[in-house]
Amino acid sequence: MTEIISLKKKFVNSTLINKTCKICRKEYPRTQEFFYARKSHSRNDILVYDKMCIRCDNERSLEWKRKNKEYVKLDAYRYKSTEKGYFKELWQGVKKSKHGCEFKNYEEFFNCWKEQQKIYGIKCPYLGIEMTKIKGINKGEIKKKTTETNISKDRILSSRPYSKENIMFVSWRVNSMKGNISPKIAKQYLQFVKERFGTDEIF
């Protein structure tokens, strides 16, 4: 005789005080301190708790990351190639800079990029070339070579810390040319100093 399996979900009282983790089989209070939860798709006033406790879920996640290191690394590179990921990484460098940082937070820093875009778009203010956010991914593989067209942060006056007046987003090519600057870039540089600080004196 063929056994008939019911498709009806077994009723579970969501108000029960405790819940058993399906992995470690330990019983914990049915709260978000011990289980990840999400809102029920049918009722907004009810939370649906995961089958495994937070500890087991975190261990499962860490184990997956250990077995898939290359995938995790590649995924991180993809995130850093997005505008948010790219500028978050630039912000970390600015915030921890030994030269000092006068920005209050990331939003204030990122707003400088938005204001610069209104004038130059995504082009380098010095060279006029389109800037990129390429984080070393080529055909699914990680390449660590620097891309010269990538956006980089630059202090207009090297004697001053990063600030709204003293930051410019330029291509990596310009930053690498500083030791052998051309007359064209030098002229543009002096113009930026005059616009930001009201003087063309370098100090």
Buried (B, 14 or more C-beta within 10 A) or exposed (E): EEEEEEEEEEEEEEEEEEBEBEBEEEEBEBEEEBBBBEEEEEEEEEBBBBEBBBBBBEBEEEEEEEEEEEEEEBEEBEBBBEEEBBBBEBBEEBEEEEEEBBBEEBEEBBEBBEEBEEEBEBBBBBBEBEBBBBBBBEEEEEEEEEBBBBBBBBBBBEEBBBBEEBBBBBBBBBBEBEEEEEEEBEEBBBEBBEEBBEEEEEE
